[in-house]
Amino acid sequence: MAKTQIQILYFPDCPIYKELEKLIKEVVQELGLDANLELVNIQTKEDAEKYHFTGSPGLHINGRDIDPLTENAPVVLKSCKIYRTEEGMKMIPTKKMILEALENLQVQKKSIKSCCG
């Protein structure tokens, strides 16, 4: 089975992306997940467009932003991201949001496998 690809998108002066990195490492270890974690430093408009960067820190799992509200959001270069959580507005996603995103990914993989071999 392919490794899960996790990307943290950030701009160099972002004060909080390291906190998200720590949380991701904790979740990956807890789950025993086979994952690659990549820090993606967004420095140019081209970088922002390539990754559909909607604020720092962004979190993509297998190329998809875990925040569904960003699908139609404009691309930015140097802006902080706000996550809407059950606990209110946060600078990083909650552990629960990350676990749900990974769980949804596993459900999708199982669905594809049972459907298409």
N, C-alpha and C positions, 0 to 999 in steps of 0.2 A: 504494500500500500504506500502511496506517495506521502512524503512529509507534508505537514501543514506549513504553509508559508505565512509568516506573520511579519508585517511591516509597521513600524512606528514612523510616521511622517512628522517632521518638525522643522522649524527654522532655527538658525544658530542661537538666537537670543532667547528662545523659549525657556521660561524658568521651570517648567513642570514636566517635560518629556521624560526625564530620568525617573520620576515617580511612576509613570506609566510603564516604563521598562522594567522596573522592579516588580510591579504588580503582574505583568505578563510572565516574567520568569517564575514567579511564585505559582501562578495558575498552571503553567506548563509542567512544572515539577510535581505539583499536587496531582495532576491528571496522568502523569507519566506519558505525556504527549510527545510524539515524535515530530518535532517542529524546528524550523529554521526561523530565527528572529533576526530581522535586518532593520537597522536604523537608517532612515532615508532623510538626508539633510537637504531640504528644499531651499535652493539658493537663487534660482532664476525663474522667470516666468515660464520658460519651457519645461522646467522641472515640475512646476505647479500644474501645468496643463497635462503633462504626461501622467501624473499620478492623481489627477482631479483633487488637488489639495484644497481643502475647505477650511483649514485652520489647524493650529498646532496645539497639542499633538493629535494627529490623526491616527486611526488604527485600522489597518486593512488585514483581513484574513483571506488568504487565497485570492488576493487581488480585489476584494470587495470591502468597502467601508462598512464597519459594523453599525454605523448610524444611518438608518434608512432615510432620515430627513435630509441627508446630503446629496441624494441622487440628482436632484435638480438645482442644487445650490451653486452659486457662482464660485469660480476658482479665485483664490486669493494668494498673495505672496507672503506677507508678514502679518498674520493675524492669529490671535488665540482662538481656540475652538471651545465652545460650550456644549456640554452634553446634557440633554434633558433626561433626568433619572427619576426613579421613584422617591429619591431623597431630595429632589430639587435640582437646581442647576449646578453642574460640577465642571471642573476644568479637565477631568479625565473620566472615562467611563468607569462605572462601578464593576466590582468583581462579578456581580450577578450578570451584568450586561455582557461581559466577556465570556462567561460560562455559557450563557444562552446562545451567543453567536457561535461558539464552538459546538454546542449541542445541535444547533440547526444545521451546521455543516455536516456533522455525523449522520443526521437524519437524511440529508440530501444524498450523501454518498451511498447509504444503504438503499435508498429508493432507486438510485441509478443502477446500482449493482443488481438488485432484484429484478428490475425492469429489463436491463440491457446486457446482462451477463457480466 
